């Protein structure tokens, strides 16, 4: 094998050169190295990069994505930390023969759960799309009168072929009529809301636990009664109008929350505080 051939294999050969390169979102709060990690991870799981094959090296990633060598190295290190690849000095980074089941990690504040991250890592499938009368819970969440017409959608979000979450969303009818079922199959809901002229500004969510009923269990490929992570979120626009109420049920084996904290000392003693800079609205659902 000559050097040209070796370089060809390291870069993925003709298939890699002809494949359109995924683009990074430089405006997202998802770090660039993590976006590259997600792209490479998906290529590993969909078989584009086969078990035992070499993944693009640091120099290739720098050229493909226009990032620094440090960023490329962090992406490859994250693949290694996830157990997807083995890095061998002088021999490149090779996909392990049996990669573990992937999981999406989100910060507890939801800043990782945004359009860029979910768009790279998952796809959504619409199960139901209809206009219904708001019951008491929905009316309270959207601050409308009971019986007011709202747009209701049920979706399953899929991660590498496995159903990861079950989502039910409610949107005021005047906004919901700006998109249809096919739009929701192709784009994250927040993108559709913003396309409709909604200026999304804030969100508040609660996290708890729930059990899968028969329908949700079938949709998520789990047993009835299986434990799930439940997230409820109300999203508001700049005028404080509720423009989305969402309930998401996550499989805990494919989704987890994490929180970064720091120790702060004050007059009354020390306490823990989350390491966040500013609130990020909404999320990917």
Secondary structure, DSSP 8 states (H G I E B T S, - for coil): --HHHHHHHHTTHHHHHHS------TTSSS-HHHHHHHHHHHHHHTTSS-TT-B---HHHHHHHHT--HHHHHHHHHHHHHTTSEEEETTTEEEE-SS-----EEEETTSSSSSHHHHHHH-EEEEEEEEEEE--HHHHHHHT--TT-EEEEEEEEEEETTEEEEEEEEEEEHHHHTTS-HHHHHHS-HHHHHHHTT--EEEEEEEEEEEE--HHHHHHHT--TT-EEEEEEEEEEETT--EEEEEEEEEETTTEEEE--EEEEEETTEEEEEE--SS-------
